[in-house]
Amino acid sequence: MRWNLRMTAAERGIWKSTELRRQLADAGLHISAGKMSGLWTGNPTTIRLDDLDVICSVLDCTTEDLLIREPDKVDAQRPATQEAVNETSSARVPRHGRNRTVPPA
């Protein structure tokens, strides 16, 4: 996912994080300057759903406007198939659950 707050805000005429921060505060969401900087300039690692709801309300947008899917990145991170793993490595792949592999003797 790509965080698209800055572009979404710009499309609505909000060019500075301080202006968005003021509008969020008017809507009841008080964000520290540091947290606002993180939301404005980068990809937040976490965001509360309640906060996201207020941001969407202030910007009159949806979560799809703020969170852009990146399926190419998902495909690139997908692990290789089990056959490819077996061909390239003789190491055992640990299994989870009841049928665990036995450690070497």
Secondary structure, 3 states (H helix, E strand, C coil): CEECHHHHHHHCCCCCHHHHHHHHHHCCCCCCHHHHHHHHHCCCCCCCHHHHHHHHHHHCCCHHHHEECCHHHHHHHCCCCHHHHHHHCCCCCCCCCCCCCCCCC
